[in-house]
Amino acid sequence: MTEPTPTILIRGGRVYDHDGDVHEPATADVLIAGDRIAAVGTGLPAGGATVIEARGKLVIPGLVNAHYHSHDVLAKGLVEELPLEMWILMTGPLGGARSLEEVRLRTLAGAVEALRNGITTVQDMSTFAPFRDDVVDTILAAYEEAGIRVVYAVQIRDLSNVTTVPFWKEVLPPALQALVGNENVDPRPITNFVAAQIRRRPTPGPRGTWALGPSGPQRCTPAMIEAVVDLAERHDLPIYTHVYETKAQALYARQAFGEDGGTYLRYLDRLGMLGPRVTIAHGVWLAPEDIAMMAERDVGLVMNFMSNLRLKSGIAPIPTLRRAGVRLALGSDNCSCSDTQNIFQAMKLYAMLNAVSDPAQTSLRAPEALRLATLGGARTARLENEIGAIRPGRKADLAILDLADPTFLPLNSVARQLVYSETGRSVETVIVDGRIVVRDRRVTTVDVEALHREVAAYLPQFRRDLDTMAKAVEPALPYVREAHRRIWAADVGFDRYAGFPRTFG
């Protein structure tokens, strides 16, 4: 068999090795042949490959954003000071019937930001309705245009908000319940749509893999969960779902899942879903018994600190999760509630929130955060042998950072300064699948200036639509606030807030 022809030689940079000197990485060359890393060493011959001189640079594995929704990218900077269940009322309709132009623009804008911040893989839990082939095609075409790797799941549910949020049905007048979502639907057309997409497009694109995205156990009937499990087993797919993001979700589990001991995880386990292919997002309000079950079943958790803090959801129990051995990864979540696709910020929050969660010294150090941001995210997609580390044979997904940036002045520890000091500013070059997609801090695959113009032209209509959506739900908000006052007053056995608030103003 003929060896692939070398295509890129990254010469003379400090190459970050998870198992090597993480503070002062050794200088080495990285030879790329086609879409894979062919060799890592010193004095490697170029053999006709494009040479990237990397003296004074740092080469790191591409970062993985393991939990993200692309549907509200254009709402970045527009929403503030709302708990999750109220935020959903304001931004959820953006996952409804929107133009294909908007779908393309928002997907491209999110991909461009990710690439500029050294993210080479995103897990998009894609939210849209009605379910249409052309929406899927538009999203995947945008990811292909940008050249980013995507783990793509269509987010699905068949139970309404009124059905699944504590006290909403009791406090909301029947005439207002439709404003917040009160329609339960037949799961079969939804799961059939997902199955049809996988048949229609066996892979979501040249750098894409399929995943499944049941929105959350409380939002999915047993019939839907069982259909998801069947699809996952038939196609060997990972599953992502939201679990215990807020106190409201923890309370609802206790109220409505008595058959399963008041816990979503036992519900999922009873239906055959819980296991190594499953990764839950958030997990802020996990009880100790839930955490033990996750560790036992090898269920993963993507932590999304930026959105959890912005949406008043609380702080996930990082020390407890680490002690239990739950496998972890990092994500950015929606742009309208984190305002960024930036895994450097996620790494920093992981390390710092752990520090304020437990006064005792722990084993958490910066290299662990870097592992979660790369290999941890890869594991959620079952790609841990393909991406996440700079090793011969792995996919050539890399970022090159400029060590002349003030972030690294002075350079005492690459790992610590990446986690605590870096913001994405020093990312200079990004390679995905052996292709240069960012060079000299400019995305090479997308005309970003034209994208800015297109978004700017579209934005007035988008803002008018968002304002209309917000005004439409205003009559329901006093009742929703009352429901939340009752939620905050309820006791679920523990708190996940600094200061342990008991009221909702």
N, C-alpha and C positions, 0 to 999 in steps of 0.2 A: 504493500500500500504506500502510495506517495505521500510524503510529509507535506502539510500545508506550507505554502510560501510565506516567509516572514513579511508582515505588512507594516508593523510599527515597532520601533525600538525606543523605549524610554531609557535614556542613558544618564547614569550617574546621580540619581536622586536617592534620598533616604526612603527606604521602602518599609512601610509599617507591617510588622509581622506580629500577629496576636500572640504567638508563642516565643517571640524573640525579645530583644531589648526594646521595650515599649517607650522608654524615656529618651534614648538616643539611638534610634533605628540605624542599622548599618546602611552604608551606601551600596547600591547594586543597580544592575540594569534589569529591565523587564522587557522580554521579547514577546510580541504578540503575533500569532499566525492565524489569519482569518478571524474568527470570533472568540478565540481562546488564548490563554496565556501559554506560550510554548516553553519558556524558560525564565528563571530568575537567577541571576548570578553576576559575576564581574567579568568585564572584558568580552561581553557577548558580541558576536559579529552582526552587523546590520543586514548583510546579505541582500541589499537592494531595498530594504524597508525604509519607510519614512522615519526619520530620526527626530525625537523630541529631546532636546538637551534639558536635563533636569537637575543640573548642579544648582544647589541652593533651593531645591524644591523638596516637597514631601509627597510621596505616592501612598495613597490609602485605598482600601477597598471601597467600592461605591456604597453609599449609604442606602438603607432600605426603609421606606416609609410604610410600615406594616398595617396602618389603618388610616383611611382617607376616603372622603366622598367628594367627587368632582362637581356635583350639581350646583353648588352655591358659591363657586369661586368668585363670581362677579359681585357678590355681596360682601366681600372683604371690606372691613372698616365701617360697615353700616349698622351693625347691631351691637348693643352693649347692655350690661346690667340686667340680664334675664336668667332665671333658672331654666334648666333644659326643657321642661315641659311647656314653658311659655315661649321659649326660643323656637321650638318646633312649630308652634302656631304661626310665628312670623315668617320663618324661612322654609318650612316644609313644603308650601306650595311651589317653591322653585324646583322641586322634584316632580312637578306635575307636567301638564302639557305646555311645553315651551318650544320655540322655533328651533329648527335644525341649525340655523345660524348661531343662536345662543349656545346650543349644545357644543358646537365646534369651538366657538370662541372660549368658553369656560374651560373646556378640556385642554386646549392648547395653552391657555394662560397658566393653568395649574402645572402642566408639564414643564413649561419654560422655567417657572420659579423653582420647581424641584431640581431640574438640571443645574441651574445656576448655584444652587446650594449643595451640590455634590451628591444629590439623590439620583441613583441610577435605576431604582425599582420602586414603583408605587403599587400598593394594593388598593384598587378602587372598588369600594362597595357602592356600586353605581345605582343611583336613585332616580327613577323616572316613571312616569305613568301618563297615558296608557302605554302598555307594553307593545313596542313596535320594532320591527327589524331595522328600519332605517335609523332609529335612534342608536341602537347598538352599533350599526355600521359607521355612523358619524363619529361616535366616541372612539372606536377602535382605529378608524382612519386618522384621527387627530393624534392619538398616541404613536401610531406608525410614522406619521409625518415628523413628530418631535424626535423620534428615535429613542424613546425611553422604554425600559422594560415594564410591563404591567401584568399584575395578577388581577384578573378581572372577574368580578362577581356581580350579578344583578341582585339588588336588595329586594326581598319579597316578604310579604306579610298577608294575613287574611283576617285579622281582628283589628277593630277600630280603637282610636284613642279613648273614647268614652268607655269602652269595654275594659280597658287595661290600665287606666290611671286611677289610683284610689280617690274616692269621693267625687270624681267628676260627674258620674251619673246621678249621684244623690243631690248635688248642689246646683247643677246646671238645669235651668228650666227646659223642658222637652223642646220648646220652640228654638232654643239656642244650641242644642246639642249637635246639629248638623254643621254648625260653624267650626267646631273643633274636631269633627270626624266621628261619625257614629254608625258607619256602614261596615258590617262584616260581609265578607265576600266568599265565594266558592274558591277553594284553593286549587282545584284541578286545572282551570285554564292558566293560572299563574305558573305552576310547576311545569305544566306542559310547554309553556312558552320557553322557560329556561332549558328544558330538555331539547326543544327544537333548535335553539341557538347553538347548543353544543353539537347537534347533528349537522346543522347548516354550516358551521365553522368549527371544525374539529380543533383548531387552535385559534385563539383570538387575534393572531397576527404573528409576524416573524419573531417578535420578542415578547410574545404574550403566552400566558397560561390561564386556564379556567380555574375558578373557585366557585363556591356556592355561598349565598349570603342571606340566610333567614334572619330577618331583622332582629328578633329577640324572642326568647321562649314564651314570654307573656303575649306576644303579638302573633304567634303562630299556633294553629290548632294541631292536635296530634296527627291529623291527616297530612298537613303540610310538612311537619317535621319528618314523618315517615317517608314521604316522597323525596325529601332532601337526602335522607340517609341512603335511600335506594340509588339515587343519582350518584352520590359520592362513592358508593361501593362499586357501581357499574363502571364508572369512568376514573376511579382512583383520584378523587379530587379533595383538596382541603376545604374546610368549612369555616367561615367567619360569622360571628354573631355577637350582638350587644348583650351583655349580662351585668346586672347590678351597677349600672352607671350612676343611679341616683338613689336617695333614700326612698323616694316614691316607689321605685322598682323593688327595693327590699321589702317595703311594707306590703306591696301587692302580692309578692310571693307568699307572705305569711297569711294574707287574707284569702287568697284564691287557690292556693296549691296545697291544701291540707292533705290531699291524697298522697302527696309526695313529701310530706313532712315540712311543708312550707318553704321548699327550696326549688329553684329553677333547675339546679344541676341534677337533682334526683329525678325530676320530670324528664329531662333530656336523657338521663341514663336509662330510665324505664323504656323510653322509645328507641333505644339503641344508638343514640347519636354521640354520647360522650366517649371520647377516646383521643388517640394521638393525632388524628387528622383535624381536630377541632381547636380553634383559637378563639377565645372570647375577647372582646374589646372592653376596656375600662376596668371592671372588677373593683370599683371603689368600695362598694358596700358588701363585699364578700364576708360571710361569717367564718369563724375558724373551721367549722365542719365542712364548709364549701371549699376552703383552701386545701384542706386535707384530701378531699375527694379529687380535686384538680391534680394534685401531686401524684396521687395513686393512679389516676387514669391517664397521666401524661397529657393533660389538657393545657394548652398555652394561653398566655395572657398578653395582649398588647396594651401598654399603658399610654394614656393620652393626657398628659398633665396640663398642657396649655388649654385644652377645651374644658377639662374638669374644673380648673380654677376659674376660668371665665364664666362657666355656666353654673357656678355655685354648687357643684356636685360633691365637693370634698376631696380628700387626699387618700389615695389607695394605700393599703397597709403594706408598704414596701418591705420593712424588716420581716414581717410575718411570712410574706410570700417567699422571700429569699430563704428564710430558715426552713420552710417546708419543702423547698426544692422545686417550686413551680417554675417552668420554663417561661422566660419573659422576652418581650420585644418592645419596640418603641414606635409610636405613631404621632401624627399631627392632627388627625381628624379634620373636620370641616373648616374651610377658610373663613366662614362667617362667624366661627366661634373660637378660632385660634389665630386667625388673621395671617397665617404663614404656613408654608411647607418648609420647615426648618428642623432637621433632626439634631443639629448642634444644640438648639434650645432644649429639645427633649432630653438629650443626654445630661445637660447641666441640671435640669429640674429633677431628673431621676436621682442624681447624686446628692443634690441639696435637700430635696424633700425627705430622702432617707435619713439625712443627718438631723432634721428637726422632728422626725417621727420617733426616734429612739436616742436617748442621751448616751447610751453605752456605745463604746467603740465597736464597729462592725468590720467585716472583711471587705466591704464595698470600696473599691478603688476605681479610678478613672478607666483603666483598661476594661473593666467589666462593662461599663456604659458603652464603650466602643464595640464590644462584642455583641451587645444587645442591638445596637444600631446597624449591625451588619449581619453577622451570623444568626443572631436571634430572629431578626426579621426574615432572613432566608428560610429558617426552619419553619416558620408559620406557613410558608408556601410550599414546603417540602422541596426546597431548592438548596438546602444546606451543603450539598456536594457540588453545586454549580456556581454559586455566587457567595459573597461575604468574606472572602479571604484572597490574598494574592498568592496563588499556588499554581504551578504548572498543571495544565489540564482543565482548570476552571475557566468559566466565561471571563472574557476581558472586560470587566466592569470596574472602572477605576476613576479616581479623582486625583488631580495633581494640584497641590497647594503651594503658594509662594511663601517660603520661609523668611523672606525679607519684609513681610507684613509686620506691623507693630505687635500683632498677636504673639509673635514668637521672639520678641525682643525684651529680655534676653531669652535664649532657648535653653531652658532647664529640664523640661519634661514634655516631650511631644504628646504623650497620652493626656497628661493633666491639662496642658494648654489647649488641646483640641476640645476637651470637655468643658473646661471652665472659662476659657478666654475666646475661643473661636466663635464666630457668628455666621460663617459662610463667606465673609468678605475676601478671604485669601484664596478661595477656589478659583483656579486659573484655567484648568483644562479638565474636561470630563470625557471619558471614553465608555461607550456602552456597546457590548457585543462586538468589540474590536473596531468600532467606528468612532471617530472624533466628533462629538456633538457640541462641545463647548471648547473654544480655542481663544486664548487671550481674553477670557471673561465674556466672550460673545457666543451666543448660541448660533451654531452653524447650520442647523437644519430648518429653522423657522426664521422668516423675515420679521424680527421682533418689532422693528419700527412700524412696519405695516400692521402688525397685530395690535400695537398700541393705538394706531389710528382707527382700526376697525372697532376695537372695544370702546374707544372714546365716542365714536359715532353711535354705537348701540346703547351706551349707558343711559342717556336721558329716558328712553323708553323703558329700560330695565328698572330704573329708579321709580318711575311712575307706577309700574306694575307692582313693585315691592310695597310702595306706599298704599296702593289699593288693597293689596293682600292684608296689610297690617290694619287698615281701617275696617276691613270686613269682619275681623275677629274682635274688634274693640268691645262690642256689647257683651261678649262672653268673659272678658278679662276680670271683672270684679268677682265673678263666681269662681273662676280658676284660682284667683288669689286666696279666696276663702278655702278652697280645697287644699291649697298648699299650707295655709295656716294649720289645718288639721293634720296634714302630713308631718310638719315639723314638730307638732305637739305629741305625736305618737312615739312610742318606745319600741325600737326594734332590737334592743339589747346592747347596742354599742353606738358610738358616734364616729364620724369621719371628718369632723370639722375642727379647725383650730379655734379654741374658745367655746366650742360646744353650744352654739346658739339654740334657743328653744322657741323662738318666735319668728314669724315672717312678716315684715312690715309692709 
